[in-house]
Amino acid sequence: VVGGGHLGKQWYQRRVGKQWYQRRVRGGINAEYGKFSDSGDYYAPKDGEYDSYLEFIKGLPILSKPEVFNMHSNADITKDQKETNLLFDSILLTEGTGGGGGGGDKDDILYEVAEGVITKLPKDFDTEAALRKYPTEYKQSMNTVLVQEMGRFNVLTECVRTSLINLQKAIKGLVVMSQELEDVSAAVVNGKIPGLWMGKSYPSLKPLGSYVNDLVMRLNFLQEWSDKGVPSFFWLSGFYFTQAFITGVKQNYARKYTIPIDTLSFDYEVMQEDQDYSKPPDDGAYVNGLFVDGARWSREKGVLAESTPKVLFDTMPMIWMKPMKKVDIPERPFYWCPVYKTSERRGTLSTTGHSTNFVIDMRIASDKPEMHWVLRGLALLCQLDD
């Protein structure tokens, strides 16, 4: 949303339209000489002759500032970054994918990069051993979540490992360089995630090197869980299918207190950073790994606050996801903050009925009107693009 992004949900689009009308049309144009921005550069001109309006228009800034759209000044930085990335991506498209002679150095580099990725990847998870250690239990849904996550990541790592091994063989001339391997080769050379991998992967906009590091961190997260038991807090961004974890937290609570799961929702408490998280909460789960886009979290006041100039993202502190009956959720000033897996903020409907990008809406404490954050394009992200 900020500086050229996308609105992820239909209700979000409708709300933006309504709030924009109330703020700009009813609150601005209908007010006498109403100002449209805090700086006062944009306002409704006074009544006058035709030429006076032309002069007024000529006096407006040549480049529109983000504030005229009620966006933070950081939106300009985001817009420039996206335009720059688009330019470089377009330049890369003009390069050839290979073929012909003189490719020795390029092949050597490609082979070394492939070898580096293969070396970083750990062995596949032993899901059968994990299932024996963490059997399906009525009151502990996290066991099922762990084993299923291991299976999903096994499919991904097998795809990555096999494609790179075959690519190395093709470079040596041991197998035919198929179109599929050509595509993998071109992506690796350009530092992009191959489309073959993305077909088996969780959503990601990271470059190749960062993607591999992120993948290894996720694998280590699951391995540590398997070795040491259910963690006291969870890296929410590390899950392949985050909705399964969220459902598991609800399910544990519902079975513990014998409550129908469809009557439950979450309350969210953003925790202090100096607290002890060595023990899990009695109910619900501590989660971390989220980033605030379009705002920041005020550690002093414990509410959402305006972004610091030139700081595009803020790390969200630990959040306590508290399952409870919908009717028992306390009323307080909050903002329904959407959580997305990537900054793209859009996805497709998967076969499970869930979006491939949207995760959940979180009630985050705020002392500003909801309209303010809607127009700021505020959202929580599971990962950044770098």
Disulfide bonds with the S-S distance in Angstrom:
none
